[in-house]
Amino acid sequence: MSGCLRHIALTVERTGNRNYAWLLIESAGGQVFVLKRAARDHSSYLSALNAGYEELALLSACGLHERGIEHDGGPGVAAPAAIERAELHDAL
């Protein structure tokens, strides 16, 4: 994927009673997929946003946004090939 622009965004979702988690999402082929998600919930929106930004910055610093990385559907996804479609109302 070198030289190709990837459409990656950071978002934060509410996971439970006052808990939040960041997600890195990618649009490709007219669909939106979860690229990576927080391993743990955060107690505030801002905390989740900051942690997600750090992950996005690391992705960029390592050049992975250019080389490509496997989609990580997160907990409960059996294999990297099983890409989870993001349930985002305004994503498309």
GIQUI-V49558 format. One record per residue. N is the residue number from 1. RES is the residue in one small letter. OMEGA is omega in whole degrees, -180 to 180 (none if undefined). BURIAL is b if it has 24 or more other ideal C-beta (glycine too) atoms within 12 Angstrom, else e. Layout:
BEGIN
N_RES_OMEGA_BURIAL + N_RES_OMEGA_BURIAL
END
This chain:
BEGIN
1_m_-178_e + 2_s_-180_e + 3_g_180_e + 4_c_177_e + 5_l_176_e + 6_r_-179_b + 7_h_-177_e + 8_i_180_b + 9_a_176_b + 10_l_175_b + 11_t_178_b + 12_v_178_b + 13_e_175_b + 14_r_-175_e + 15_t_-178_e + 16_g_-180_e + 17_n_178_e + 18_r_175_e + 19_n_-177_e + 20_y_176_b + 21_a_177_b + 22_w_174_b + 23_l_169_b + 24_l_-178_b + 25_i_-179_b + 26_e_174_b + 27_s_180_e + 28_a_177_e + 29_g_179_e + 30_g_179_e + 31_q_179_e + 32_v_-178_b + 33_f_173_b + 34_v_179_b + 35_l_179_b + 36_k_179_b + 37_r_180_b + 38_a_177_b + 39_a_-180_e + 40_r_177_e + 41_d_177_e + 42_h_-176_b + 43_s_178_e + 44_s_177_e + 45_y_-178_e + 46_l_178_e + 47_s_178_e + 48_a_179_b + 49_l_179_e + 50_n_179_e + 51_a_178_b + 52_g_177_b + 53_y_178_e + 54_e_179_e + 55_e_178_b + 56_l_178_b + 57_a_178_e + 58_l_178_e + 59_l_-180_b + 60_s_-178_e + 61_a_-180_e + 62_c_-179_e + 63_g_-178_e + 64_l_179_b + 65_h_179_b + 66_e_-177_e + 67_r_-177_e + 68_g_175_e + 69_i_178_e + 70_e_175_e + 71_h_180_b + 72_d_-179_b + 73_g_177_b + 74_g_-177_b + 75_p_176_e + 76_g_178_e + 77_v_-171_e + 78_a_-175_e + 79_a_179_e + 80_p_180_e + 81_a_179_e + 82_a_-176_e + 83_i_-179_b + 84_e_176_b + 85_r_-179_e + 86_a_177_b + 87_e_-177_e + 88_l_-174_e + 89_h_-173_e + 90_d_-174_e + 91_a_-177_e + 92_l_none_e
END
